[in-house]
Structures are given as structure tokens and as C-alpha cells.
Amino acid sequence: MTVEIALFRFAGFMILLSVALTYWVHPNFVWLTVFVGANLFQSSFTGFCPAASFFKMMGIKTEAQCAMKKSEN
């Protein structure tokens, strides 16, 4: 798994979780959906994503790193 795939999965999970929490627990959980969406929006401009940084710290490689490793072999 790459950082990019992990990021898509994490963002999708967080959006679905926040919608479920909004529906079944409390309407104010909609702000979690807003936060995730705002973070995705700002990262498309700045390139900075806290979740991607966390995944890199965990040792997950990026698509570019995986492509370089394949080209070396």
C-alpha cells in the first residue's frame, strides 16, 4: 500500500464515519465532515496533509518511491 492509497482510504472512511455519527449520534458531528473536506481542499493547493505526514512516519512509501524501487530492479 502507498501513502496515496492510504490517504484516499482514510479520507473516505472519515467522511463515512462522520456522516454516520451525524445521523445516529448528534447533528454536530457534521463539523467533522466539514473539517475533513476543508483539509482535503487546502491540501490540494498547499500539498501539505497531516495524515500523509503521519503515514510517511509510519514507514509507508509513496508512489514515487515504489516506482523508483521497481525501476532499479
Buried (B, 14 or more C-beta within 10 A) or exposed (E): EBBBEBBEEBBEEBBEBBBEBBEEEEEEBBEBBEEBBEBBEEBEEEEEBEBBEBBBEEEBBBEEEBEEEEEEE
